[in-house]
Each structure stands twice: as C-alpha cells, then as structure tokens.
Amino acid sequence: MSLVNRKIKLGTLFSGIGAIEQAFLKLNIDHEIVFACDNGEREIKESREDIDEILKDVPSSEKETTIAKMYSAKGENYMEKSYKANYQIDPDSFFQDIRFINGAQFKNLDIIVGGSPCQAFSCNGKRGGFEDTRGTLFYDYARIIKESQPKCFIYENVKGMVAHDKGRTWETIKNVFNELNYTIYIHKDEKDKESPVLNAADYGIPQNRLRLYVIGIRKDITLEKDF
C-alpha cells in the first residue's frame, strides 16, 4: 500500500491544544493518533530520581497509572480533557510525563511532532550533543525519537531559542539531531544562510507567529524528490 493511500500514524509530545492534529483534520489527511503527552502545566514535587525509585518495582503495565495518580493529586489535567474532547485517541495513550515514556513501544510511527521548553537548558558540557541535554525535557524528546525511530519528525520552538545562551543552545540541539540518524532540514534564506525561524503569515495563516522549525527524515528513507 502506498503512503498516499494509508493512514498516517502520528505521535505528539508537549501536545497542548493539538496544533498538528488540527492541521491534519483541516487538510483531511487520514491519520491515527498513536499517543499524545502533556502534563497540563501541573508540577509534582518528586524528582526524576524519586519517581524512578517509586516505579522500580511497579509492573510496566501499571507505571503510567502510577504517574497519573501522582499528577492527579495536583488537580485535573484540563489540557488532557480538552485534547480528548477534540481528537480521537485511546484514553490509555495520553501520557502525563514525557520523562517516563518508553519510545521503543511506538515503532512504525510515521511522524512525531513536538517542541520542548528550553528555559532550563544547560550547555556547559564539552560535547555539545546528546549527553549535554540530560536534565532537560529536550533530551526526552530526542530520546523518544531515538527509541521509536519514526519516519520523520517536526521540532518547533520559540524564535528566541536561536539566540538563547549566545547561540550555544541552538548549536547543541542541532548536534543532538545530527546524532539521531536523520537527515536534518532547516530553512535557509535567499543567500543560503540558515534561517530556521518561519512566520505563519507567510504560509497562508492570518497571524504573525514566528517559530523555529526543524524537520528530520530518517536516513534510510529515499525521497522521490528533493524536500
């Protein structure tokens, strides 16, 4: 079956209101939401290490339920409630915390879309690659791509990421993407200079919305024409 005639398998992280999901609906693209994830801006006091310890003896089938209970103590996830009201998704395929998703369970995905917060980014490491993003949610975004190996991914973020930490954050992110076995596409201007920030107003959307975009296509995939 050709790609044109089959359902696209989609996964989203930091899913929010479901922007890419809305685009698929408006474009009438047949798709299946395999998973989504958003904590609804709720914070829990336990650290990653604390939760790892709590989950140590919990069966794999019950880990997400355990995490969901921890978050529910902080109130209802209105983001999840809104998302499920708008899109068709298996109730058990909406995750509360990206840090504890096992990407290996989601093989055969066509596309993963998401944009991680960068406020806590530290680029103090010497390598400037995958290891230097540990402790940030971007690390988990990249980890899930590495584990699930979707055919392609879209990463988006605020335009300020390009200049964040004097450009070192952006360089580290690009280094990580280059380690993931994907051909990376970043927009260039008419002078062939890297220009990753695009304005939605230039693509038919009645809104000045400047965002950074990176697209990755798995290297074993042969394109019929240049992207």
N, C-alpha and C positions, 0 to 999 in steps of 0.2 A: 504493500500500500504506500502510495506516495505521501510525502509530508503535507501536500496541499489538501489531501482528502481525509486526513485523520485528525483526531482530537489532540490538541496541544496540551501537554502536561506541564502545569505551572506550579512553582513554589515561591512564596514570598516571605521575606524577613523584614522586621520593622514595618509590618503590613499597614498600620494606620487605617485610613479610610478605604484602602484598596484602589490606588490610582491605576495601576496596570490592569487590574481586574476590570475596572470601569472602561478602560480603553478597549479591552478585548470585547466587552459587551457591545460598545458603541460601534465597533468595526465588524461586529457579527462574526468573530473568529471563534470557531468551535474549540472549546478548551475545558479542561478539568483542573480544578484547584486541588492539588495533592496535599499541600499543607500551607499554613499561614502562622504567623507568630507576632505577638505584641503584648507587652505587659500592662498596657493601659496606663502608663506613667505612674504605676504604683511601685513603691520601693519596699524591700524587705530588709531587715537588719542583718540577716545571716550573710556571711561572706561566701564566696565561691567554695572555699575550703570547708566551711561549715556544712554547706549543702552536700558537698561530695561525701563528707563523713556520714551525714544523715542517710544518703542514698546507697551507702556501701553495701548494706545487706538487704536492700529492697529489690524484689524481682523486677526485671526490666519492664514487664507489662504494667507495673504499678508506679513507676518512677514519675511519670508525668502527672498522675493523680496526686501524688505526694507533694509535688511542686505547686500544683494548682491550689491545694489546700493551704499551703503557706501563703500564697498570694491572696487567697480569698479572705484571709484574716485582715487584710489591708483594705477591704472593700471590694465592690463589684468591678469587674473589668468592663467598663462601658464601651471601650473600643471593640472588644470581642463581641459584645452584644449587638452593636451596630453592624459589625462585619458580617456576622451570621444572619442578620436580618436582610442584608443586601445581596449576599452571594451564597451559592450552593457549595457547601463544604461538609464533609464528615465532621460531626461535632468533636470527635476524638482527634482530629487532625489540626486543631488550633492549639498552638503551644504558648505557654506563658513566658518562657525564658529561653532565649536563643543559646545561652551558655550550656544548656543540658540537652540539646537536640543532637541525636546521633545521625549525622548526614548519610551514613552508609546504608540506612534503611530506605533511602529515597533514590535508588538507582533508576535509570531510564527516564529521568526528567528531561524535558526539552529546554526549560528556561527557569532560572532563579533571578528574582528581582529584589533589590533592597538597597537601603542607604543607612549606614550606621552613624551614630553620633560620634563626633571626633573631639569633644571638649577635653577628654582625659588622655588624649594621645601623648605618648612619650616617645621621642626619637633619640634617646640617649645611647642606644645600643650602637655598636660599631658596624654591624652588618647591614642594617637598614632594610631588612627583609622580613620574612615570616616570623622569625623569632623575636624581632623587635616590636611586634604588635601584641604580644601576650599582655594580658591585663586590660585590653581594650575590647569593645564589642566588635570592632572591625576584624579582629583576629578570628572571632567566631563566625563571622560572615565568610571570611576566606576559608576557614577550616571546613565549613559545611560544603562549600564548592569543591574543595579538595576531596572530601569524603564521598560526595554524591556524584560528582563529575557530570553535571548537566551538559547538554549540547552547547548551551550558551548562557551567559549571564549579563544582566544590566546592573551596574552600580551607579547610584546617583547620590549627590550630596549638595550642601550649600556651596555657593561660589567662593566663600571665604576659605574653604579648605585649601585652595591653591596657594594662598599666602600664609596659611597657618604655620606657626613656628618657623617663619622665614623661608617657607617653601619645603622644609625638611619633611613635614608630614606627607605632602603630596608625593615627594620622591620615594618615601618609604612605601606608600600604598602602591605605587607603580612597580616597585621592586617585588612586592608580595605577589601582585597579579602575574608578573613575569615568571614566578616560580610555580604557577599552578597548571602548567601545560596547556595554556590557552594563547591564541593569537589575540593581542590586545589592540582595540581600535579606539583612538582618541581623536576628536575633531581637530582639524588644522585649518588655519586661515588661508587667505589667497596667497600668502607668502610662504606657505608650507611650514608655518610656525605652529607649534602645539597650542591649541585653543580649546580646552575641554569644557568651558562654560558656554552653554547654549541658552537662548531666550525663547520661551514658549511662543512669544508673539511672532517669531519668525517662521513658525510651523502651523499657522492657522488657528492658534488659540488666542482669544481676545484678552490677554493678560500678559503684562511684563513680569515674567517669572524666570529669573536667572538661576540655573542649576548646573552643577558639574555632572558630566556623564562619562562612563567608561563602559564599553561593550567588549566582552570576551567570547570568542568562539573556539571550541575545543580543537586542538591542532590536528586530530585525526579526521576531521570533517572537511571534505572537499567542497568548495563553493562553486556553483555553476557560473557565477560572475563576481567581479570584484565588489566587495562590500564598501 
